[in-house]
Amino acid sequence: MSHISAEATVQAQAQTPLNMFREAGLAIRLQAIARLAAGVGLSLDMTVGDLLKLLKQRPEVQGLFGNLLDIFLEEVSLEGALYAQAAIAVMAYANLVVTGSLFRSDEVKEPGFQMVFEMGMGFKAGGGYRVVLDLKMTEARRLVARISDVLVSGLVRSAEQSAGAIRDLASLEAVLKIAVRLAYEIGKALSDANTVTADEWRQRSVQVMVQEAQRWILSQVSSFAVERFRVLLQEANIQTEQSRQFLNLLSGKAAEPVLAQEDWDEILQASENMISSFPEGDKRQQWLQTLSMAWSAVTLNHDAAAHISADTALYTFTGNLAAQPPASVRSWINLQLNQGSEQALRKEDLITFLMGNPLALLLQESGETTAFLRVFGAAFTGTPQTIAASLFSFQGSTPVSAQELLQAILPEFQSFAGNLLSGQLVPAVRRALGGNPEIAALLDHALLPALQLMNEAVLPEVLRGFQGGTGKQEVQEALSLILLTMIGRNMVILIETVLTAVQQNVASLLNRAAGQISDIMDVLKGVGGGPEVEQLDTLLEESLKIVGANLGPFPQDSQARIFGLLKRVVTPLEGYQPLSFMNELRRPEWVPQQDALEQIGQELAALLFGRMNKISMDLLQMIFKVVLDKVLAELEALIKEFQKAINKIGEYLENLIRTIVLDQLTNLFLVEARRALGFLSLVPQIRDAVERELTNAVKAGVERVILPAVLGPLRTIDFDPGPILDAFRNNGDFDAFKRTITSQLREHVTRQIQSANLGFDLTVPVSIEIPSPIPGLPPFKLKENVRLGRIGPPSAKIVDEVMRAFENQFNFGQLFEVLVRYVVPVFNKEKEIDSLKSEMNALTDQFRMNPRQLYPAAPGSNAPLIFFHLVRNGGSHRVLEAVLHYPGLVPNSDGWPALLAVYLNDKVLPMATFFFEENRTFDASGLPSGLTLRRHLGMEELKPGKNTLSTIALDGYGNRYEMSRSFLLKV
């Protein structure tokens, strides 16, 4: 098998992007993923319904976190693929790659996340599997808005259910939603930094704050209305079955983490049905007022939420309603607005109604609402009620600029949010969420950091137009990682669920793939593939079966550690204070949660090598059998050729000894004939006549009956080649060779003759003349057939005669010389088999003692080496030269790897601008030789501050080479 190339690779890697707003080199990485997905395609056999069923079985995917996961799955288009891999290679690999982006760009045609997990092993031959998940987000803004809504509102509701009323909890809901929305919108604006001006950043920030303030006020109104329903029923002392069902409905909905539109529809319909339970008068009017408050607030909030999920512009709260309210609600609102009771209501009518008596009632009862509205008091002067009305009428065009508006709002917001963060509210919420670790993690590592960063760093920088010292890059990365936490923890659970399902069925899946290998190989055979293709067919098919039997699910403790660590990777702020985290981002070499990434690699490596011994031993035995079977088949074919050459003796003998055997057998049968003649009583004249014709008659019978029966079997002789080869093997023992040939021929002839019971009935035709008794007349002629009966000598005598003729006539020396040219290849093949057995036995013993030494490459050993140094550019000017070395990467026949790309600050550097060196070795690095690229980086290509050079390559074996290195340019 020395002609089959093999590549030794051991990989255990996990990677995650740093910046979800702008993933450097994402397109080229996805291209690599697509190429790596080559293999035997299998059906994942999992529908979205199956996936949801599996997800809902997980204990952590219940309640609020389950709602978040539902939103995630609703907002992404999930595509999955499963591939079986088969290869002729020494390999042990486990790779987990997660990448993605929130925005479209020239590289990213559709936002989303991509995950590839692959695992496999092999020794000489092997296999594995690769799972590819592509989660496409059609509307990233809507996904963030919906998750923010459900997460924050659900968190507040969960805390209320656990600990009862917590002071300022609703205020926390308001500022957290503002912070998360701002994280997305400012991050997106920074990703469009070339087209978005500083004032547009400020305007977008003000718009988000106003939008979320509007929606929060509407939510407060609807929640206030629900509480008033309870109070009014109690005050009216209505205790009917209908009222009890209504109160039970309110209690049941209160237990939900988040109220969906359908929940509100049910509450509003039930409250309308309750109108008739109130007698005419004040209480009925209060009920109608409360129902109208709830209907108006819920309807407008639903429309506003749908708008901001798709657009950054402020919602106008004007225009026709999608559907008119119930007649009782429409009549009541028109009455309050001094309009005709049947007049169709518009959105502005609902706002006018809510900003009147309903808001006044809310402000009387809720000091929290009053305090929150004062945040906007410097920008929208007046009483809390007029501030609220100004917020709903604000459309962005005011006498003051966005900078002045933000400057007016920000100090109040900072004070308000700072008080919430520094008081007892947050510890109380943490205690209330103690039984929900996933939600608590999102609070501590996404929501609160978002608020703190907005309050203390991001919004002040937006106000200053990013002229205050904090870089746009650090802000963008920090904001992206907050969103990564909110989205990524859902993704980790999704990935784990899919991988678990695949791993539980990996044996049957790879067996199925093994059955498809033959179809692929048949194509190769059809285009000229020979015996090697057939051997590959068997090797790959059997290796897939062995690998499938051993690459089952991870042990539970290993799986828990790996995906627990992966959750840490997608929770970058865990263990950091937000501001210190953003400061760390200024260091180009710093990678958040690097220890978790390394531990994932270690866990994957431990899983690999934990299973490597058994898999590789099984593969060794299988390969030994396949290769040995192939060589034995070749030996058998050579021996058959040798046997075919010997068997030609039969045809040669038939012609060689025919005449001699005929004469010798005639004499043998003639003795028997004379003996039979002696027993007959014949007249002398007839006996004399028989004697004269006896020889001819016997010879004719022998030639007709005996000779075909004796010589015919010579054509069918099938020599046993083993003893004959032994004669050659014993220093070419000619006498032994002669004895063996003669012995096997005698045995064959004896067997054939004994079974034939040779003999024949002998009749001798005679003709005699009897003198005529009458003189002068001719003699009488008498013809008669004299039957002597059946004659047949003992078969041993016949055999002796045949063998005597053979030994006297056959040229053994000539045959010996002819067979030598057949014997030499047989003996050489036997030596090859002995050598193969010795090699395999030694390899097996070596592997048992130290299995890892057969996998020489170490994890990450094929990572490219990137370094920079200053060189003179033909004169006194010095330029920066970048050198990229890819250890082990050898150009293919066209002079290029299968895939190669280099990025500088997210921009592709054309390959034609690089100088290539093949098989370059860097002795000091200890890395193997490989491809080296060199290129000068012009000052016009660099930027002040942090610059990043990234590369990705893919060789013909499917090995990835990835590296990124940053450096600072001071000007």
VEXROTI-977297 format. One line per 3 residues: number of its first residue (from 0); their letters; for each residue x, y, z negated of C-alpha. Coordinates in steps of 0.05 Angstrom, whole numbers. Example, Ala and Ser with C-alpha at 12.3 -4.5 7.8 and 13.67 -1.06 7.14 Angstrom:
BEGIN
0	AS	246:-90:-156; 273:-21:-143 $
This chain:
BEGIN
0	MSH	0:0:0; 60:46:5; 31:77:67 $
3	ISA	-30:103:30; -15:171:0; -34:182:-72 $
6	EAT	-35:243:-116; -29:239:-192; -72:290:-227 $
9	VQA	-95:296:-298; -142:354:-311; -184:375:-370 $
12	QAQ	-206:446:-359; -263:493:-376; -271:562:-346 $
15	TPL	-320:619:-355; -324:688:-323; -306:751:-363 $
18	NMF	-349:801:-327; -419:782:-304; -429:849:-269 $
21	REA	-371:838:-221; -341:768:-216; -273:773:-181 $
24	GLA	-266:723:-125; -334:693:-137; -347:678:-64 $
27	IRL	-282:641:-54; -294:601:-118; -362:582:-93 $
30	QAI	-331:561:-28; -283:517:-67; -341:488:-106 $
33	ARL	-378:472:-42; -317:437:-13; -305:399:-77 $
36	AAG	-377:374:-74; -358:330:-16; -372:258:-32 $
39	VGL	-427:207:-30; -491:247:-42; -539:217:-92 $
42	SLD	-608:236:-113; -611:269:-181; -680:237:-188 $
45	MTV	-701:293:-234; -758:342:-222; -765:409:-258 $
48	GDL	-821:376:-297; -775:320:-319; -723:371:-340 $
51	LKL	-774:410:-380; -797:347:-414; -725:330:-434 $
54	LKQ	-713:401:-458; -775:402:-501; -751:340:-536 $
57	RPE	-691:378:-564; -703:404:-634; -671:472:-621 $
60	VQG	-716:483:-560; -778:497:-601; -815:560:-619 $
63	LFG	-783:626:-598; -721:595:-566; -766:549:-526 $
66	NLL	-803:611:-501; -736:642:-480; -718:579:-443 $
69	DIF	-786:578:-408; -773:649:-383; -703:630:-361 $
72	LEE	-730:572:-320; -787:614:-292; -738:668:-269 $
75	VSL	-685:623:-237; -689:578:-178; -655:514:-201 $
78	EGA	-620:471:-149; -580:410:-168; -536:360:-133 $
81	LYA	-502:297:-155; -443:267:-119; -405:203:-129 $
84	QAA	-331:208:-115; -286:153:-92; -212:161:-79 $
87	IAV	-146:127:-69; -108:164:-122; -78:162:-191 $
90	MAY	-124:208:-228; -158:225:-293; -198:288:-290 $
93	ANL	-254:325:-327; -270:395:-305; -324:443:-326 $
96	VVT	-331:507:-285; -383:560:-300; -386:623:-260 $
99	GSL	-437:674:-240; -458:746:-228; -519:788:-244 $
102	FRS	-517:829:-181; -515:823:-106; -452:845:-71 $
105	DEV	-413:832:-7; -388:768:-40; -450:749:-79 $
108	KEP	-510:743:-33; -556:721:-89; -545:733:-164 $
111	GFQ	-542:672:-208; -499:621:-243; -462:561:-216 $
114	MVF	-439:502:-257; -397:444:-235; -380:386:-281 $
117	EMG	-338:329:-256; -306:270:-289; -270:210:-262 $
120	MGF	-212:163:-268; -172:118:-225; -108:80:-217 $
123	KAG	-89:69:-144; -164:70:-132; -219:101:-173 $
126	GGY	-280:144:-174; -324:190:-214; -382:236:-209 $
129	RVV	-395:310:-199; -457:349:-220; -470:415:-187 $
132	LDL	-522:463:-214; -540:527:-178; -585:575:-217 $
135	KMT	-606:631:-171; -637:694:-201; -682:731:-153 $
138	EAR	-694:788:-202; -639:797:-253; -670:861:-281 $
141	RLV	-736:825:-293; -701:767:-326; -664:813:-374 $
144	ARI	-727:853:-388; -770:792:-402; -718:758:-446 $
147	SDV	-707:823:-483; -782:831:-495; -794:761:-518 $
150	LVS	-730:754:-558; -737:819:-597; -812:817:-607 $
153	GLV	-809:743:-624; -752:755:-673; -792:809:-708 $
156	RSA	-854:765:-711; -813:705:-737; -783:748:-791 $
159	EQS	-852:773:-812; -879:702:-815; -820:679:-858 $
162	AGA	-813:738:-906; -878:778:-899; -876:853:-889 $
165	IRD	-805:879:-881; -796:954:-882; -774:986:-817 $
168	LAS	-778:920:-780; -818:950:-723; -767:1006:-717 $
171	LEA	-713:954:-709; -753:924:-652; -755:990:-616 $
174	VLK	-680:1005:-619; -659:934:-603; -701:934:-539 $
177	IAV	-671:1001:-520; -601:975:-532; -610:911:-490 $
180	RLA	-643:948:-432; -588:1000:-434; -535:945:-433 $
183	YEI	-563:921:-367; -576:988:-334; -511:1021:-355 $
186	GKA	-472:958:-336; -506:958:-268; -492:1032:-259 $
189	LSD	-418:1020:-275; -416:964:-224; -440:1015:-173 $
192	ANT	-390:1067:-200; -371:1089:-131; -442:1111:-115 $
195	VTA	-471:1130:-184; -453:1198:-213; -443:1214:-286 $
198	DEW	-509:1252:-288; -545:1192:-258; -517:1149:-315 $
201	RQR	-545:1199:-364; -612:1202:-328; -617:1126:-326 $
204	SVQ	-602:1123:-401; -656:1174:-417; -706:1138:-373 $
207	VMV	-693:1072:-409; -701:1104:-477; -766:1138:-457 $
210	QEA	-793:1075:-423; -780:1032:-485; -809:1086:-530 $
213	QRW	-872:1087:-488; -879:1011:-491; -864:1009:-565 $
216	ILS	-918:1060:-580; -968:1020:-540; -947:957:-577 $
219	QVS	-956:992:-643; -1026:1014:-623; -1047:944:-603 $
222	SFA	-1018:913:-667; -1053:968:-707; -1118:951:-672 $
225	VER	-1112:877:-691; -1103:895:-764; -1163:942:-760 $
228	FRV	-1205:885:-734; -1192:847:-799; -1205:908:-842 $
231	LLQ	-1271:926:-807; -1298:855:-814; -1281:857:-888 $
234	EAN	-1311:926:-899; -1374:907:-861; -1378:842:-902 $
237	IQT	-1392:802:-840; -1385:728:-856; -1413:688:-799 $
240	EQS	-1387:628:-762; -1369:674:-704; -1329:720:-750 $
243	RQF	-1293:662:-782; -1273:635:-713; -1250:705:-693 $
246	LNL	-1206:712:-755; -1178:642:-744; -1162:663:-673 $
249	LSG	-1124:724:-698; -1086:681:-749; -1069:629:-697 $
252	KAA	-1043:681:-648; -1003:713:-703; -966:647:-711 $
255	EPV	-943:651:-639; -872:679:-630; -897:725:-575 $
258	LAQ	-967:742:-550; -973:732:-475; -1024:769:-433 $
261	EDW	-1069:707:-436; -1068:711:-512; -1089:783:-511 $
264	DEI	-1144:768:-460; -1172:716:-508; -1169:764:-568 $
267	LQA	-1202:821:-529; -1257:776:-503; -1271:749:-573 $
270	SEN	-1271:820:-602; -1321:842:-549; -1366:784:-567 $
273	MIS	-1364:808:-639; -1397:876:-623; -1467:849:-632 $
276	SFP	-1449:825:-703; -1447:898:-725; -1511:937:-736 $
279	EGD	-1519:1003:-701; -1480:1056:-737; -1411:1077:-759 $
282	KRQ	-1380:1007:-765; -1401:987:-695; -1372:1052:-669 $
285	QWL	-1307:1039:-706; -1305:969:-677; -1316:997:-607 $
288	QTL	-1261:1048:-619; -1213:994:-642; -1230:948:-584 $
291	SMA	-1220:1006:-535; -1152:1022:-568; -1130:949:-561 $
294	WSA	-1155:941:-489; -1123:1007:-466; -1055:994:-500 $
297	VTL	-1050:922:-477; -1069:939:-405; -1021:997:-399 $
300	NHD	-964:959:-433; -973:901:-385; -970:947:-325 $
303	AAA	-909:985:-352; -872:920:-367; -884:895:-296 $
306	HIS	-859:962:-268; -794:967:-307; -777:895:-290 $
309	ADT	-770:915:-218; -754:990:-218; -713:1039:-259 $
312	ALY	-760:1098:-245; -806:1120:-300; -876:1091:-299 $
315	TFT	-927:1146:-283; -987:1120:-322; -1031:1149:-268 $
318	GNL	-1075:1119:-214; -1130:1067:-210; -1134:1008:-256 $
321	AAQ	-1126:939:-228; -1192:921:-263; -1242:962:-301 $
324	PPA	-1252:946:-375; -1315:914:-401; -1376:959:-398 $
327	SVR	-1377:972:-472; -1304:994:-471; -1312:1037:-409 $
330	SWI	-1374:1070:-437; -1340:1085:-504; -1277:1115:-473 $
333	NLQ	-1318:1157:-425; -1358:1182:-484; -1294:1203:-520 $
336	LNQ	-1270:1239:-458; -1337:1273:-446; -1347:1236:-380 $
339	GSE	-1405:1197:-352; -1411:1128:-384; -1408:1093:-316 $
342	QAL	-1349:1132:-289; -1291:1088:-267; -1232:1097:-312 $
345	RKE	-1161:1111:-289; -1095:1100:-323; -1089:1173:-343 $
348	DLI	-1157:1167:-377; -1131:1111:-421; -1069:1153:-440 $
351	TFL	-1112:1213:-456; -1157:1170:-499; -1099:1136:-536 $
354	MGN	-1062:1201:-549; -1123:1228:-585; -1158:1196:-644 $
357	PLA	-1125:1127:-637; -1055:1155:-643; -1076:1201:-699 $
360	LLL	-1103:1141:-737; -1038:1102:-725; -995:1160:-749 $
363	QES	-1037:1166:-812; -1024:1093:-828; -953:1084:-802 $
366	GET	-897:1128:-827; -851:1083:-786; -883:1106:-722 $
369	TAF	-876:1178:-743; -803:1169:-760; -788:1137:-693 $
372	LRV	-822:1192:-654; -778:1244:-689; -719:1213:-653 $
375	FGA	-745:1249:-591; -764:1312:-629; -705:1353:-606 $
378	AFT	-719:1337:-533; -795:1339:-536; -814:1390:-589 $
381	GTP	-878:1390:-630; -915:1344:-677; -906:1269:-673 $
384	QTI	-972:1266:-635; -951:1317:-584; -882:1285:-578 $
387	AAS	-916:1219:-561; -960:1254:-509; -898:1287:-479 $
390	LFS	-863:1219:-474; -921:1191:-433; -924:1252:-388 $
393	FQG	-848:1255:-378; -828:1241:-306; -755:1261:-309 $
396	STP	-762:1330:-279; -755:1381:-335; -724:1449:-340 $
399	VSA	-665:1417:-375; -615:1369:-345; -608:1295:-362 $
402	QEL	-544:1313:-399; -581:1363:-443; -638:1313:-456 $
405	LQA	-589:1258:-475; -550:1308:-517; -614:1325:-554 $
408	ILP	-637:1253:-564; -571:1219:-580; -555:1248:-649 $
411	EFQ	-625:1231:-674; -621:1162:-644; -552:1150:-674 $
414	SFA	-577:1171:-743; -641:1130:-738; -606:1067:-712 $
417	GNL	-547:1076:-759; -594:1078:-819; -627:1014:-795 $
420	LSG	-560:979:-786; -530:1001:-852; -589:989:-898 $
423	QLV	-620:926:-925; -662:912:-863; -611:870:-825 $
426	PAV	-594:825:-885; -668:815:-897; -679:795:-825 $
429	RRA	-620:747:-827; -649:714:-889; -717:708:-856 $
432	LGG	-685:675:-795; -644:626:-835; -682:566:-808 $
435	NPE	-673:586:-736; -598:586:-721; -604:598:-646 $
438	IAA	-645:662:-656; -599:684:-713; -539:675:-666 $
441	LLD	-572:718:-613; -588:771:-666; -517:773:-693 $
444	HAL	-478:764:-629; -520:799:-577; -575:845:-603 $
447	LPA	-540:878:-661; -474:886:-623; -512:917:-566 $
450	LQL	-543:967:-612; -478:983:-648; -439:991:-583 $
453	MNE	-494:1036:-554; -497:1077:-617; -424:1086:-630 $
456	AVL	-388:1080:-564; -427:1071:-500; -480:1126:-503 $
459	PEV	-429:1177:-528; -385:1159:-468; -444:1163:-421 $
462	LRG	-458:1233:-448; -385:1253:-437; -385:1222:-367 $
465	FQG	-333:1171:-390; -282:1226:-402; -273:1211:-476 $
468	GTG	-221:1155:-475; -262:1092:-471; -253:1061:-402 $
471	KQE	-310:1041:-357; -280:972:-348; -281:956:-422 $
474	VQE	-351:982:-429; -375:942:-370; -342:878:-395 $
477	ALS	-369:887:-466; -440:898:-440; -436:839:-393 $
480	LIL	-415:794:-449; -475:815:-491; -520:795:-433 $
483	LTM	-479:732:-423; -496:712:-495; -571:723:-484 $
486	IGR	-573:684:-419; -515:637:-428; -539:599:-490 $
489	NMV	-601:579:-451; -556:557:-394; -512:515:-440 $
492	ILI	-572:476:-465; -597:467:-394; -529:442:-371 $
495	ETV	-523:395:-430; -592:366:-417; -578:353:-344 $
498	LTA	-509:323:-357; -537:278:-411; -590:252:-364 $
501	VQQ	-538:240:-310; -489:206:-357; -543:159:-383 $
504	NVA	-553:135:-312; -483:142:-285; -471:66:-280 $
507	SLL	-532:55:-235; -518:119:-196; -447:99:-181 $
510	NRA	-468:28:-164; -516:59:-115; -460:101:-87 $
513	AGQ	-416:39:-82; -468:9:-36; -462:70:10 $
516	ISD	-386:65:17; -393:10:69; -436:55:112 $
519	IMD	-384:110:110; -328:60:126; -368:32:184 $
522	VLK	-363:100:216; -287:99:208; -284:29:236 $
525	GVG	-323:53:296; -271:106:312; -211:61:308 $
528	GGP	-203:43:235; -171:-24:227; -160:-74:169 $
531	EVE	-137:-17:124; -206:13:127; -236:-53:106 $
534	QLD	-188:-56:47; -206:15:28; -279:-4:33 $
537	TLL	-270:-58:-19; -224:-17:-64; -270:43:-66 $
540	EES	-334:3:-74; -307:-39:-132; -273:20:-165 $
543	LKI	-338:59:-166; -372:1:-201; -317:-4:-254 $
546	VGA	-315:71:-266; -390:74:-270; -391:20:-323 $
549	NLG	-343:60:-366; -361:134:-354; -426:133:-393 $
552	PFP	-451:186:-441; -404:223:-486; -403:200:-559 $
555	QDS	-452:242:-597; -399:276:-640; -357:293:-578 $
558	QAR	-417:320:-541; -437:362:-600; -367:391:-605 $
561	IFG	-360:405:-530; -426:440:-522; -419:475:-588 $
564	LLK	-354:503:-563; -386:521:-497; -438:560:-535 $
567	RVV	-380:597:-568; -351:612:-500; -417:643:-477 $
570	TPL	-421:680:-544; -357:721:-536; -371:769:-594 $
573	EGY	-376:714:-646; -323:728:-698; -312:800:-676 $
576	QPL	-337:868:-696; -366:901:-633; -320:961:-632 $
579	SFM	-257:921:-645; -279:872:-592; -284:928:-541 $
582	NEL	-215:952:-562; -188:882:-550; -215:885:-479 $
585	RRP	-164:939:-464; -109:887:-469; -105:854:-400 $
588	EWV	-77:789:-428; -132:779:-479; -187:727:-466 $
591	PQQ	-246:724:-514; -257:656:-546; -194:629:-515 $
594	DAL	-187:579:-571; -256:551:-555; -237:543:-482 $
597	EQI	-173:507:-502; -210:462:-550; -260:443:-495 $
600	GQE	-201:423:-452; -173:382:-510; -240:348:-522 $
603	LAA	-247:331:-449; -175:305:-448; -188:263:-510 $
606	LLF	-250:233:-477; -210:218:-414; -152:183:-448 $
609	GRM	-197:149:-498; -229:112:-440; -169:110:-395 $
612	NKI	-139:46:-422; -200:2:-410; -218:33:-343 $
615	SMD	-148:30:-317; -137:-42:-340; -202:-61:-305 $
618	LLQ	-180:-23:-243; -111:-56:-245; -142:-124:-246 $
621	MIF	-190:-106:-191; -136:-75:-148; -91:-135:-160 $
624	KVV	-146:-181:-137; -163:-139:-76; -91:-131:-54 $
627	LDK	-73:-203:-70; -135:-228:-33; -113:-187:27 $
630	VLA	-42:-214:27; -67:-285:15; -114:-277:74 $
633	ELE	-55:-255:116; -16:-316:91; -74:-361:107 $
636	ALI	-78:-332:177; -3:-345:188; -11:-417:163 $
639	KEF	-69:-427:210; -26:-404:267; 27:-453:244 $
642	QKA	-25:-508:239; -52:-491:308; 17:-499:337 $
645	INK	26:-568:304; -42:-592:326; -22:-582:398 $
648	IGE	18:-646:389; -46:-685:400; -58:-659:470 $
651	YLE	16:-668:486; 16:-740:460; -45:-760:499 $
654	NLI	-9:-747:564; 59:-769:539; 42:-840:516 $
657	RTI	-19:-857:558; 18:-905:605; 61:-937:551 $
660	VLD	3:-947:504; -39:-976:560; 14:-1028:574 $
663	QLT	27:-1044:500; -47:-1050:483; -59:-1093:545 $
666	NLF	-6:-1142:521; -36:-1140:451; -107:-1155:477 $
669	LVE	-80:-1206:526; -57:-1249:468; -127:-1246:440 $
672	ARR	-156:-1263:508; -112:-1324:518; -131:-1349:448 $
675	ALG	-204:-1342:467; -191:-1379:533; -160:-1437:496 $
678	FLS	-226:-1451:462; -264:-1460:528; -276:-1526:564 $
681	LVP	-265:-1510:637; -250:-1551:698; -177:-1544:716 $
684	QIR	-191:-1505:780; -232:-1452:741; -182:-1448:684 $
687	DAV	-126:-1436:734; -167:-1381:767; -182:-1348:700 $
690	ERE	-108:-1350:682; -91:-1315:748; -143:-1258:736 $
693	LTN	-137:-1251:660; -85:-1196:658; -122:-1151:706 $
696	AVK	-187:-1162:669; -157:-1146:601; -122:-1084:627 $
699	AGV	-186:-1059:658; -223:-1069:593; -169:-1035:552 $
702	ERV	-167:-976:599; -242:-970:601; -258:-980:527 $
705	ILP	-197:-980:482; -152:-926:511; -204:-869:505 $
708	AVL	-220:-890:434; -146:-890:416; -122:-827:452 $
711	GPL	-185:-785:444; -176:-773:369; -106:-746:382 $
714	RTI	-139:-682:409; -177:-672:343; -119:-684:296 $
717	DFD	-115:-630:241; -48:-633:208; -41:-612:135 $
720	PGP	9:-555:141; 30:-556:68; 74:-618:67 $
723	ILD	103:-599:135; 121:-529:108; 152:-562:48 $
726	AFR	198:-600:94; 221:-534:124; 224:-502:56 $
729	NNG	272:-557:33; 331:-529:72; 300:-550:138 $
732	DFD	300:-626:122; 291:-655:192; 282:-727:168 $
735	AFK	228:-705:119; 196:-665:174; 195:-726:220 $
738	RTI	169:-771:165; 113:-722:147; 90:-713:219 $
741	TSQ	91:-788:231; 56:-803:166; -1:-754:178 $
744	LRE	-8:-778:250; -11:-852:228; -62:-834:175 $
747	HVT	-106:-798:225; -101:-852:278; -114:-907:227 $
750	RQI	-176:-872:201; -203:-862:271; -188:-933:296 $
753	QSA	-215:-967:233; -280:-931:238; -286:-948:312 $
756	NLG	-277:-1025:303; -244:-1030:371; -257:-1089:418 $
759	FDL	-296:-1108:479; -332:-1166:512; -285:-1198:563 $
762	TVP	-313:-1229:626; -264:-1253:679; -291:-1258:750 $
765	VSI	-260:-1317:788; -264:-1346:859; -243:-1417:877 $
768	EIP	-244:-1460:940; -269:-1532:940; -249:-1575:1002 $
771	SPI	-308:-1598:1044; -321:-1673:1040; -340:-1670:1114 $
774	PGL	-280:-1666:1158; -278:-1607:1203; -319:-1562:1158 $
777	PPF	-289:-1503:1120; -280:-1508:1044; -334:-1485:997 $
780	KLK	-320:-1417:962; -346:-1412:891; -350:-1346:852 $
783	ENV	-364:-1345:778; -358:-1298:719; -325:-1332:661 $
786	RLG	-344:-1300:595; -291:-1305:541; -331:-1267:489 $
789	RIG	-311:-1207:446; -237:-1196:437; -205:-1146:389 $
792	PPS	-140:-1151:351; -135:-1123:279; -136:-1047:278 $
795	AKI	-69:-1046:243; -37:-1078:303; -69:-1026:349 $
798	VDE	-43:-970:303; 26:-1001:304; 28:-1001:380 $
801	VMR	5:-928:384; 56:-905:332; 112:-946:365 $
804	AFE	98:-910:430; 96:-843:394; 161:-853:357 $
807	NQF	197:-878:419; 173:-823:465; 163:-759:422 $
810	NFG	219:-707:418; 217:-687:344; 276:-640:351 $
813	QLF	242:-597:403; 179:-592:359; 222:-573:299 $
816	EVL	254:-515:337; 186:-490:363; 155:-489:294 $
819	VRY	212:-450:262; 186:-384:291; 119:-397:257 $
822	VVP	150:-417:191; 192:-354:179; 133:-306:175 $
825	VFN	98:-354:127; 157:-356:81; 165:-280:83 $
828	KEK	92:-271:65; 100:-319:7; 158:-277:-19 $
831	EID	114:-215:-13; 61:-249:-56; 112:-268:-108 $
834	SLK	139:-197:-109; 68:-169:-115; 52:-214:-173 $
837	SEM	115:-194:-209; 102:-120:-196; 30:-124:-221 $
840	NAL	50:-163:-283; 104:-112:-299; 56:-55:-286 $
843	TDQ	4:-86:-331; 54:-96:-387; 79:-25:-378 $
846	FRM	9:3:-380; -9:-35:-443; 51:-5:-478 $
849	NPR	41:67:-455; -19:82:-411; -7:157:-406 $
852	QLY	61:150:-373; 27:127:-310; -8:194:-305 $
855	PAA	52:239:-301; 18:306:-290; -4:345:-352 $
858	PGS	-68:386:-359; -62:451:-323; 5:433:-292 $
861	NAP	-21:454:-223; -38:524:-247; -3:574:-201 $
864	LIF	54:616:-227; 45:691:-216; 99:741:-231 $
867	FHL	119:811:-209; 184:848:-202; 208:914:-173 $
870	VRN	247:913:-108; 276:966:-64; 238:979:0 $
873	GGS	293:994:50; 316:1056:13; 312:1090:-54 $
876	HRV	237:1074:-62; 219:1016:-107; 157:975:-96 $
879	LEA	123:920:-135; 132:850:-106; 82:796:-125 $
882	VLH	105:724:-122; 55:667:-126; 79:595:-133 $
885	YPG	31:536:-126; 67:475:-156; 53:412:-117 $
888	LVP	13:447:-63; 39:424:5; 13:454:69 $
891	NSD	-25:406:114; -8:390:186; -32:458:208 $
894	GWP	13:492:157; -43:514:111; -78:487:49 $
897	ALL	-151:469:55; -169:535:21; -126:593:-2 $
900	AVY	-145:663:-24; -113:720:-63; -150:778:-94 $
903	LND	-124:845:-119; -175:882:-161; -232:843:-130 $
906	KVL	-209:856:-59; -185:800:-13; -112:807:10 $
909	PMA	-106:781:81; -63:718:86; -27:748:145 $
912	TFF	4:800:99; 41:747:58; 109:715:70 $
915	FEE	104:639:63; 157:592:35; 145:517:36 $
918	NRT	172:467:-15; 202:522:-57; 227:502:-126 $
921	FDA	232:546:-187; 282:510:-231; 272:553:-292 $
924	SGL	198:541:-293; 204:466:-294; 147:463:-243 $
927	PSG	148:418:-182; 163:446:-114; 105:474:-74 $
930	LTL	80:532:-33; 105:602:-50; 75:668:-27 $
933	RRH	109:736:-30; 80:804:-16; 95:877:-32 $
936	LGM	39:913:-67; 35:985:-43; 19:1041:-91 $
939	EEL	-42:1058:-50; -69:988:-65; -60:995:-140 $
942	KPG	-98:1037:-189; -78:1071:-253; -87:1027:-313 $
945	KNT	-105:954:-309; -95:916:-243; -112:843:-234 $
948	LST	-84:793:-183; -124:729:-176; -116:668:-133 $
951	IAL	-152:604:-118; -129:547:-73; -154:478:-56 $
954	DGY	-110:422:-29; -129:363:14; -140:320:-48 $
957	GNR	-192:367:-77; -146:394:-131; -160:467:-151 $
960	YEM	-105:517:-164; -131:578:-202; -96:635:-238 $
963	SRS	-107:707:-254; -56:756:-282; -65:829:-301 $
966	FLL	-14:885:-309; -17:959:-327; 5:1014:-280 $
969	KV	25:1077:-317; 27:1141:-276 $
